[in-house]
Amino acid sequence: MWPAIFMKEVILTGKVKEGLRIASGLNPGPTLKLNNTISKQKPFFIKAGVDEIQNCYDGTINLDISPYEFKIVKPDYEITCEWSPGTIETFWLVKATIIFQEKTYNGYIYYPCPSPVKNHKDNIIELLAPKIENIKYNDHSVVEVSVDKVKIKKA
């Protein structure tokens, strides 16, 4: 089944997958010697004026949209920062609506480009959102994003 494209939105359904838990700081022994990365990056996102980023949980939700892949074509925000000594990265953030168990949350697609931390293909969408109660690995969720911001293709 192809993702639904309605007028101005792409609607993607995916399954929550476990990541390395480095973004949230919950990795007990990160191999890249990085941990808790979102809390270290968030002050730069706030300084760049990212709407409501302070309300987002200090971690990401990894949503597997296989057999599709996404490509960001027009980010809402592009932020380059040295968030850790010697680590300069550019981040793209795209406004998105996350729907889980019939509740909606305003959040972002989070995309480090390129990144020594990113270790997955573009079939995994990393999301920044407020804390979503009861969400767990293998749950299904929906993401809505503006059709002019992201392109989807079958992998």
C-alpha positions as CSV (number, residue, x, y, z in Angstrom):
1,M,0.0,0.0,0.0
2,W,1.4,3.4,-1.0
3,P,1.5,6.3,1.5
4,A,-1.6,8.5,1.2
5,I,-1.0,11.9,-0.2
6,F,-3.9,14.3,0.4
7,M,-3.7,17.8,-1.1
8,K,-1.0,19.2,1.2
9,E,0.0,16.3,3.4
10,V,1.9,13.1,3.2
11,I,0.5,10.6,5.7
12,L,2.9,7.8,6.7
13,T,2.3,4.8,8.9
14,G,5.2,3.1,10.6
15,K,6.3,0.9,13.4
16,V,8.3,2.2,16.4
17,K,11.8,0.7,16.4
18,E,14.5,0.6,19.0
19,G,17.5,2.8,18.3
20,L,20.9,3.1,20.1
21,R,19.3,5.2,22.8
22,I,22.1,7.7,22.5
23,A,19.7,10.6,21.7
24,S,17.9,10.1,25.0
25,G,21.0,9.4,27.1
26,L,19.6,6.0,28.0
27,N,22.4,4.0,26.4
28,P,24.5,2.6,29.2
29,G,27.7,2.2,27.1
30,P,27.5,4.2,23.9
31,T,30.2,3.0,21.4
32,L,30.6,6.5,19.9
33,K,31.2,8.0,23.4
34,L,28.2,10.3,22.8
35,N,25.1,10.2,24.9
36,N,22.2,12.4,25.7
37,T,22.6,14.2,22.4
38,I,19.2,15.8,22.1
39,S,19.6,17.7,25.4
40,K,22.9,19.0,24.2
41,Q,21.5,20.1,20.8
42,K,18.3,21.5,22.1
43,P,19.7,24.9,23.3
44,F,20.9,25.5,19.7
45,F,17.5,24.7,18.3
46,I,15.9,27.1,20.9
47,K,18.4,29.8,19.9
48,A,17.5,29.2,16.2
49,G,13.8,29.9,17.1
50,V,12.4,26.4,16.6
51,D,8.8,26.6,17.7
52,E,7.9,24.6,20.8
53,I,11.1,22.6,20.8
54,Q,11.4,23.1,24.5
55,N,8.2,21.0,24.9
56,C,9.9,18.0,23.1
57,Y,11.2,15.1,25.0
58,D,15.0,14.8,25.1
59,G,15.1,11.7,22.8
60,T,13.8,10.6,19.5
61,I,11.1,8.1,18.3
62,N,12.4,5.9,15.5
63,L,9.6,5.2,13.1
64,D,10.2,2.5,10.5
65,I,8.2,3.3,7.3
66,S,9.5,0.3,5.3
67,P,9.2,-0.5,2.5
68,Y,9.4,3.3,1.8
69,E,12.2,5.8,2.2
70,F,11.9,9.5,2.7
71,K,13.9,12.5,1.5
72,I,13.7,15.9,3.0
73,V,13.5,18.5,0.2
74,K,12.6,21.6,2.1
75,P,13.3,21.6,5.9
76,D,11.5,24.1,8.1
77,Y,14.8,24.7,10.0
78,E,18.4,24.2,9.1
79,I,20.7,24.6,12.1
80,T,24.5,24.1,12.1
81,C,26.1,24.0,15.5
82,E,29.0,22.7,17.5
83,W,26.9,20.9,20.1
84,S,29.9,19.0,21.5
85,P,33.5,20.0,21.4
86,G,34.8,19.1,17.9
87,T,31.4,17.9,16.7
88,I,29.8,20.3,14.2
89,E,26.7,19.1,12.5
90,T,23.9,20.5,10.5
91,F,20.4,19.5,11.4
92,W,17.2,19.6,9.4
93,L,13.9,19.9,11.2
94,V,10.6,19.5,9.5
95,K,7.3,20.2,11.3
96,A,5.2,17.1,11.6
97,T,2.1,15.9,13.4
98,I,2.4,12.6,15.2
99,I,-0.7,10.6,15.8
100,F,-0.7,7.8,18.4
101,Q,-3.7,6.1,19.8
102,E,-6.0,8.8,18.4
103,K,-4.1,11.6,20.0
104,T,-2.1,14.2,18.1
105,Y,1.3,15.7,19.0
106,N,3.1,18.6,17.3
107,G,6.7,17.6,16.6
108,Y,9.5,17.4,14.1
109,I,11.3,15.1,11.8
110,Y,14.8,15.3,13.1
111,Y,17.6,14.7,10.5
112,P,21.3,15.1,11.2
113,C,23.0,15.6,7.8
114,P,25.6,14.0,7.6
115,S,26.2,12.6,11.0
116,P,28.6,10.2,12.7
117,V,25.8,9.2,15.0
118,K,23.1,8.4,12.4
119,N,23.4,4.7,11.7
120,H,20.2,3.8,9.8
121,K,18.8,4.2,6.3
122,D,16.2,6.7,5.4
123,N,13.4,4.2,6.0
124,I,13.7,5.2,9.7
125,I,12.2,8.6,10.5
126,E,13.5,10.1,13.7
127,L,10.9,12.2,15.5
128,L,11.1,14.8,18.2
129,A,7.9,15.2,20.1
130,P,6.5,15.9,23.6
131,K,6.6,12.8,25.8
132,I,4.1,10.3,24.4
133,E,2.7,8.2,27.2
134,N,2.5,4.4,26.6
135,I,4.3,4.4,23.3
136,K,6.7,1.4,23.0
137,Y,8.7,-0.6,20.5
138,N,6.6,-2.3,17.7
139,D,3.6,0.1,18.2
140,H,2.2,1.7,15.1
141,S,2.0,5.4,14.7
142,V,1.2,7.9,12.0
143,V,3.1,11.0,10.9
144,E,1.6,13.8,8.8
145,V,3.9,16.2,7.0
146,S,3.5,18.8,4.4
147,V,3.9,17.4,0.9
148,D,6.3,20.1,-0.2
149,K,8.7,19.2,2.6
150,V,9.3,15.5,2.2
151,K,9.3,13.1,-0.8
152,I,8.5,9.4,-0.4
153,K,9.7,6.6,-2.6
154,K,9.5,2.8,-2.5
155,A,12.9,1.4,-1.4
